[in-house]
């Protein structure tokens, strides 16, 4: 088989799983501290009632290091879910792309179909990660620092005190979050790749992928941050009477009580992570996939 044909050949699911897992773990190891900062800002409802106050990304990072000494608190759940999560993201996106092309009777993807396949892939991805996200959010919240000693302890206490179905609190908002991010991500990647000059070297291909993934990650973050804010609130609420339950009513509650701007709490650390993080994801996934096509299939 020629190298050009190999480059176009779809990867089997197992290879997607491995490539997506490597890409996801690489991204999270580099960018995770910004995810902790994002969560702290999203849970900061009223800074006039006492407790830790964060005024900027650097201020939050500094206070976490000084007072807690742990920038990677709660990283085990996302590490455990990254391989299947990213495998689902990329492999299901390819599967949905194939299905949509057949439905519309076309041979090539368009931006509209790329957005649709991304939304479908994001919804599928969300179903797999809700329990991991919930445990991660509980561990990242400073108020839970003395409540849970680690991932297994948090998981055990949540099930014991709130019931096993509590692990799926925030499922609906997680679907909203991932559908909008993936739709924006893959839709923008399609368009940016089309606009950028065709790569003539490996280095230029890496740069094009990083630029496309970075812009895609930024647009996806702009679209999904309000859903991420309410997802964080829903998953961190362990009270008997819940203030936040469903996505759209929760969006209204946050906007009315805290202002429209509150729907973008944590946006700066989030976009600082998922902008470059989206580039890292695409670059690593493409490089691992290329290596697999060259040597394994």
KEPADREN-909853 format. One record per residue (C-alpha): residue in three letters; x, y, z. Coordinates in pm, 1 decimal, decimal comma, always signed. Layout:
BEGIN
    aa          x          y          z
   Ala          X          Y          Z
...
% end
This chain:
BEGIN
    aa          x          y          z
   Unk       +0,0       +0,0       +0,0
   Unk     +135,7     +345,8      -90,8
   Unk     +211,2     +602,3     +179,3
   Unk      -61,4     +834,3      +49,4
   Unk     -322,1     +556,6      +70,5
   Unk     -204,2     +469,1     +421,2
   Unk     -241,3     +833,3     +526,2
   Unk     -607,7     +827,5     +421,7
   Unk     -696,1     +488,9     +571,6
   Unk     -925,9     +506,8     +877,1
   Unk     -779,3     +373,1    +1199,4
   Unk     -943,7      +78,2    +1377,2
   Unk    -1118,4     +165,7    +1703,6
   Unk     -839,2      +18,5    +1919,2
   Unk     -583,7     +247,3    +1755,3
   Unk     -818,5     +544,0    +1798,9
   Unk     -845,8     +447,7    +2165,4
   Unk     -467,5     +443,3    +2209,3
   Unk     -399,6     +758,5    +2005,0
   Unk     -680,5     +950,1    +2174,2
   Unk     -567,5     +835,0    +2516,8
   Unk     -208,1     +943,2    +2458,0
   Unk     -326,8    +1281,6    +2327,1
   Unk     -563,9    +1335,2    +2618,8
   Unk     -317,3    +1238,6    +2890,9
   Unk      -46,2    +1455,6    +2730,6
   Unk     -279,6    +1756,1    +2730,3
   Unk     -405,5    +1711,5    +3084,4
   Unk      -59,6    +1661,1    +3236,4
   Unk      +50,8    +1993,2    +3089,9
   Unk     -264,5    +2199,4    +3139,9
   Unk     -438,4    +2051,8    +3448,2
   Unk     -351,3    +2327,3    +3701,5
   Unk     -557,2    +2569,8    +3492,5
   Unk     -853,7    +2332,8    +3523,0
   Unk     -828,7    +2353,4    +3902,6
   Unk     -819,7    +2734,8    +3881,3
   Unk    -1124,1    +2732,7    +3649,6
   Unk    -1322,7    +2522,7    +3898,1
   Unk    -1231,4    +2750,3    +4189,5
   Unk    -1357,4    +3056,6    +3999,2
   Unk    -1678,1    +2881,6    +3893,8
   Unk    -1756,2    +2786,4    +4254,1
   Unk    -1680,8    +3138,6    +4382,6
   Unk    -2038,7    +3260,4    +4421,5
   Unk    -2003,4    +3555,6    +4660,3
   Unk    -1659,1    +3680,7    +4762,5
   Unk    -1807,6    +3916,0    +5024,8
   Unk    -1911,5    +3640,0    +5262,9
   Unk    -1570,5    +3521,5    +5371,6
   Unk    -1355,7    +3238,3    +5246,8
   Unk    -1076,0    +3241,2    +4993,6
   Unk    -1098,2    +3516,4    +4732,1
   Unk     -930,3    +3487,6    +4392,8
   Unk     -876,4    +3796,7    +4182,7
   Unk     -684,0    +3652,9    +3886,6
   Unk     -539,6    +3331,6    +3747,2
   Unk     -195,7    +3404,2    +3892,1
   Unk     -347,4    +3502,8    +4227,2
   Unk     -538,3    +3173,7    +4240,7
   Unk     -232,6    +2966,0    +4144,2
   Unk      -20,7    +3146,8    +4402,5
   Unk     -274,7    +3096,7    +4684,3
   Unk     -325,3    +2728,2    +4601,0
   Unk      +51,1    +2666,4    +4609,4
   Unk      +96,6    +2870,4    +4926,2
   Unk     -202,0    +2741,0    +5124,3
   Unk     -250,4    +2390,4    +4989,1
   Unk      +66,5    +2298,8    +4801,3
   Unk     -125,0    +2088,5    +4546,7
   Unk     -191,7    +2212,2    +4194,5
   Unk     -279,8    +1862,0    +4077,1
   Unk     -550,4    +1783,2    +4334,6
   Unk     -822,9    +1564,8    +4180,7
   Unk     -618,4    +1466,1    +3874,5
   Unk     -664,7    +1089,0    +3911,4
   Unk    -1028,9    +1077,8    +3788,0
   Unk     -955,7    +1270,7    +3466,3
   Unk     -636,9    +1068,8    +3409,3
   Unk     -838,7     +745,1    +3438,4
   Unk    -1102,9     +866,8    +3195,4
   Unk     -879,4    +1043,8    +2942,2
   Unk     -806,7     +737,3    +2726,5
   Unk    -1170,6     +633,2    +2672,4
   Unk    -1285,4     +996,7    +2667,3
   Unk    -1052,8    +1104,7    +2387,2
   Unk    -1094,1     +773,6    +2207,4
   Unk    -1469,5     +832,6    +2202,5
   Unk    -1418,2    +1194,7    +2093,2
   Unk    -1206,7    +1116,7    +1786,7
   Unk    -1336,6     +772,2    +1689,3
   Unk    -1705,5     +859,7    +1726,9
   Unk    -1647,8    +1183,5    +1537,3
   Unk    -1509,6     +977,9    +1249,3
   Unk    -1800,2     +731,4    +1269,7
   Unk    -2059,6    +1008,5    +1276,9
   Unk    -1882,0    +1177,7     +984,9
   Unk    -1915,9     +857,2     +781,0
   Unk    -2284,6     +821,1     +873,9
   Unk    -2365,2    +1184,4     +789,7
   Unk    -2191,0    +1163,8     +452,3
   Unk    -2401,8     +859,4     +367,4
   Unk    -2722,3    +1028,3     +485,2
   Unk    -2659,5    +1339,7     +273,4
   Unk    -2510,3    +1147,8      -19,3
   Unk    -2176,9    +1331,6      -29,7
   Unk    -1816,9    +1211,2      -50,2
   Unk    -1649,7    +1489,2     +149,0
   Unk    -1719,8    +1664,4     +474,7
   Unk    -1843,9    +2022,8     +484,9
   Unk    -1819,1    +2262,1     +777,6
   Unk    -2188,1    +2205,4     +857,7
   Unk    -2138,3    +1827,6     +867,1
   Unk    -1820,6    +1871,7    +1075,0
   Unk    -2019,3    +2070,5    +1331,8
   Unk    -2297,9    +1811,2    +1335,7
   Unk    -2057,2    +1518,3    +1376,6
   Unk    -1877,6    +1708,1    +1654,2
   Unk    -2204,0    +1769,6    +1841,3
   Unk    -2293,3    +1399,3    +1814,9
   Unk    -1943,3    +1293,3    +1924,3
   Unk    -1952,2    +1534,0    +2218,8
   Unk    -2289,0    +1401,7    +2335,4
   Unk    -2156,8    +1045,8    +2318,0
   Unk    -1838,4    +1143,2    +2500,6
   Unk    -2035,5    +1308,0    +2781,6
   Unk    -2217,0     +985,4    +2868,2
   Unk    -1888,7     +814,3    +2958,8
   Unk    -1733,0    +1077,7    +3180,4
   Unk    -2000,4    +1214,1    +3416,2
   Unk    -1898,8    +1014,1    +3729,6
   Unk    -1531,0    +1103,7    +3678,3
   Unk    -1618,5    +1470,2    +3632,2
   Unk    -1830,8    +1474,9    +3946,0
   Unk    -1557,3    +1322,1    +4162,8
   Unk    -1300,7    +1559,3    +4011,1
   Unk    -1514,8    +1865,1    +4087,7
   Unk    -1567,5    +1755,5    +4449,0
   Unk    -1191,7    +1706,4    +4496,2
   Unk    -1102,3    +2037,3    +4330,6
   Unk    -1331,6    +2241,0    +4558,2
   Unk    -1130,0    +2383,8    +4848,3
   Unk    -1426,7    +2334,4    +5081,9
   Unk    -1390,8    +1958,8    +5025,2
   Unk    -1021,4    +1951,1    +5118,6
   Unk    -1093,7    +1797,6    +5459,6
   Unk    -1396,7    +1600,7    +5347,3
   Unk    -1231,0    +1359,1    +5107,7
   Unk     -885,5    +1208,7    +5148,8
   Unk     -859,8    +1103,1    +4785,4
   Unk    -1039,1     +971,7    +4479,7
   Unk    -1152,2     +637,0    +4622,3
   Unk    -1263,0     +799,6    +4948,0
   Unk    -1465,9    +1060,7    +4758,0
   Unk    -1626,7     +794,7    +4539,9
   Unk    -1715,6     +580,5    +4842,0
   Unk    -1863,3     +869,7    +5042,2
   Unk    -2066,5    +1005,1    +4750,7
   Unk    -2225,3     +663,7    +4692,2
   Unk    -2282,6     +603,6    +5064,8
   Unk    -2424,5     +947,3    +5148,1
   Unk    -2601,8    +1040,9    +4825,2
   Unk    -2666,4     +710,0    +4650,2
   Unk    -2508,1     +557,8    +4336,6
   Unk    -2722,4     +763,3    +4100,3
   Unk    -2563,0    +1079,3    +4244,9
   Unk    -2258,9     +996,4    +4031,1
   Unk    -2468,9    +1098,8    +3731,2
   Unk    -2573,0    +1436,7    +3869,0
   Unk    -2506,6    +1687,7    +3594,1
   Unk    -2546,1    +1439,8    +3305,5
   Unk    -2768,4    +1676,5    +3108,5
   Unk    -2539,8    +1977,0    +3160,7
   Unk    -2236,2    +1763,8    +3070,6
   Unk    -2402,0    +1672,9    +2740,2
   Unk    -2467,1    +2041,9    +2672,8
   Unk    -2105,8    +2123,9    +2759,1
   Unk    -1947,1    +1858,6    +2539,4
   Unk    -2188,1    +1890,8    +2247,2
   Unk    -2119,9    +2264,4    +2214,2
   Unk    -1742,5    +2232,1    +2263,8
   Unk    -1697,6    +1948,5    +2016,9
   Unk    -1926,6    +2109,3    +1761,1
   Unk    -1724,2    +2430,0    +1775,7
   Unk    -1391,2    +2244,6    +1790,4
   Unk    -1433,1    +2014,8    +1492,1
   Unk    -1627,1    +2272,4    +1288,7
   Unk    -1354,1    +2532,9    +1328,9
   Unk    -1073,6    +2282,4    +1266,8
   Unk    -1233,3    +2194,3     +931,7
   Unk    -1248,9    +2559,5     +823,3
   Unk     -906,8    +2665,5     +954,8
   Unk     -733,2    +2372,0     +787,2
   Unk     -900,8    +2471,6     +460,9
   Unk     -783,0    +2831,6     +494,0
   Unk     -424,1    +2761,9     +600,5
   Unk     -160,5    +2700,7     +330,5
   Unk     -122,4    +2332,9     +240,9
   Unk     +169,2    +2198,8     +447,9
   Unk     +484,0    +2113,5     +256,8
   Unk     +681,8    +1976,7     +550,1
   Unk     +630,2    +1787,5     +875,2
   Unk     +700,8    +2102,4    +1075,5
   Unk     +441,8    +2303,9     +882,3
   Unk     +186,1    +2026,4     +926,9
   Unk     +250,3    +2033,0    +1304,0
   Unk     +208,0    +2410,3    +1308,6
   Unk     -112,5    +2395,8    +1103,5
   Unk     -258,7    +2135,8    +1339,4
   Unk     -162,4    +2337,6    +1646,1
   Unk     -314,5    +2655,5    +1501,1
   Unk     -634,6    +2478,8    +1391,6
   Unk     -670,0    +2293,5    +1721,0
   Unk     -589,7    +2605,7    +1923,7
   Unk     -849,5    +2817,7    +1744,7
   Unk    -1099,5    +2531,7    +1761,7
   Unk    -1040,5    +2492,2    +2134,7
   Unk    -1085,1    +2867,2    +2189,1
   Unk    -1413,5    +2883,8    +1996,7
   Unk    -1540,4    +2570,7    +2169,9
   Unk    -1461,1    +2730,2    +2506,7
   Unk    -1645,8    +3050,6    +2419,5
   Unk    -1951,3    +2844,7    +2326,2
   Unk    -1957,6    +2604,9    +2619,5
   Unk    -1840,2    +2802,3    +2925,3
   Unk    -2192,4    +2890,0    +3051,1
   Unk    -2284,6    +2521,3    +3039,8
   Unk    -1958,1    +2436,2    +3217,2
   Unk    -2035,0    +2685,3    +3496,3
   Unk    -2375,0    +2533,6    +3571,5
   Unk    -2237,9    +2179,1    +3535,4
   Unk    -1980,3    +2258,7    +3803,7
   Unk    -2248,1    +2404,3    +4033,4
   Unk    -2481,4    +2107,3    +3980,2
   Unk    -2211,1    +1846,4    +4042,6
   Unk    -2073,7    +2020,0    +4350,6
   Unk    -2417,8    +2052,5    +4513,9
   Unk    -2454,7    +1769,0    +4765,1
   Unk    -2729,6    +1922,1    +4979,5
   Unk    -3068,5    +1766,3    +5045,5
   Unk    -3236,7    +2058,8    +4869,1
   Unk    -3053,2    +2136,3    +4548,4
   Unk    -3032,8    +2489,3    +4418,3
   Unk    -2916,7    +2379,8    +4073,4
   Unk    -3076,6    +2085,4    +3894,8
   Unk    -3133,0    +2134,4    +3522,0
   Unk    -2917,9    +2329,9    +3279,8
   Unk    -3146,6    +2599,1    +3139,4
   Unk    -3310,1    +2691,8    +3473,5
   Unk    -2962,8    +2695,8    +3633,2
   Unk    -2837,4    +2932,4    +3362,6
   Unk    -3125,8    +3165,2    +3444,8
   Unk    -3060,6    +3142,1    +3819,8
   Unk    -2692,3    +3229,7    +3784,6
   Unk    -2766,1    +3517,2    +3543,6
   Unk    -3039,9    +3666,3    +3765,3
   Unk    -2855,7    +3632,2    +4096,7
   Unk    -2499,2    +3708,8    +3986,8
   Unk    -2530,7    +3881,1    +3649,6
   Unk    -2476,0    +3760,8    +3293,3
   Unk    -2099,1    +3785,3    +3339,7
   Unk    -2114,2    +3508,8    +3603,5
   Unk    -2190,8    +3261,5    +3324,8
   Unk    -1832,5    +3314,2    +3212,7
   Unk    -1668,7    +3265,1    +3552,2
   Unk    -1343,7    +3078,9    +3506,5
   Unk    -1331,5    +3167,4    +3136,5
   Unk     -973,7    +3299,2    +3140,5
   Unk     -808,8    +2987,9    +3293,1
   Unk    -1043,6    +2769,8    +3088,0
   Unk     -949,5    +2931,0    +2756,0
   Unk     -581,8    +2942,0    +2855,6
   Unk     -607,1    +2567,3    +2902,1
   Unk     -835,9    +2458,9    +2617,8
   Unk     -703,3    +2698,4    +2354,3
   Unk     -345,4    +2562,5    +2358,7
   Unk     -484,6    +2234,0    +2492,6
   Unk     -695,7    +2191,9    +2180,4
   Unk     -380,5    +2240,9    +1975,9
   Unk     -187,7    +1987,4    +2184,0
   Unk     -471,6    +1736,2    +2146,6
   Unk     -481,9    +1762,3    +1768,6
   Unk     -103,2    +1760,9    +1723,9
   Unk      -43,6    +1457,7    +1947,7
   Unk     -342,4    +1267,3    +1808,2
   Unk     -234,8    +1335,1    +1448,7
   Unk     +127,0    +1237,7    +1516,4
   Unk      +37,6     +914,8    +1695,8
   Unk     -219,8     +829,1    +1427,6
   Unk      +33,8     +893,5    +1151,7
   Unk     +289,0     +669,5    +1323,8
   Unk      +29,2     +393,4    +1362,4
   Unk      -72,6     +411,8     +997,5
   Unk     +293,6     +396,0     +894,9
   Unk     +405,9     +109,1    +1114,9
   Unk     +100,3      -83,8    +1236,5
   Unk     -147,6     -104,0     +948,0
% end
